[in-house]
Amino acid sequence: MPNPSNGDQNSGENPGDGLDDIDRGILRLLQEDGRMPYRQIARELGVSEGTVRIRSSRMQESGALNVIAIADPFRLGYSVLAFVLIKVEPGAQDRLVQELTALDESTYVSTCIGRADLYMQLVCRDNDHLHELLHRRIPALGGIRDLEAFMELEMHKVSYRYNLS
């Protein structure tokens, strides 16, 4: 499973390998409220606060846990969200991934199979900003066979909660 924070791949293990019920409980509670105090987590799980602190640190170091804030782009002044499907030229994939992930406007980039090689989400100030990206800046990177963009009109779900059972 890809690690969204750094793009690493695991070695084929099942998701959750190496996590016990206490680890899963910590993850479940932090998915509900990433700012939940360790003391409260410890009470809910019936363990010590130190246990929660040590295990949370271990999961962060291993990449199993990453506590972040998710901002609403519309409240930050962005009015356009779009996603882009990109077909790349042979041999250009790795370079394009690096260059697309470096764009300030890209919020998500992944390799996929199907009608496109890459999937990317963009956040833009306005339609002119999106137009500049799609017709000038991204094509100027080279190595792109085809690019298809879709504008998101409304977000209905944004979630990074995973079933831990």
Secondary structure, 3 states (H helix, E strand, C coil): CCCCCCCCCCCCCCCCCCCCHHHHHHHHHHHHCCCCCHHHHHHHHCCCHHHHHHHHHHHHHHCCCCCCCCCCHHHHCCCEEEEEEEEECCCCHHHHHHHHHCCCCEEEEEECCCCCCEEEEEEECCHHHHHHHHHHHCHHHCCEEEEEEEEECCCCCCCCCCCCC
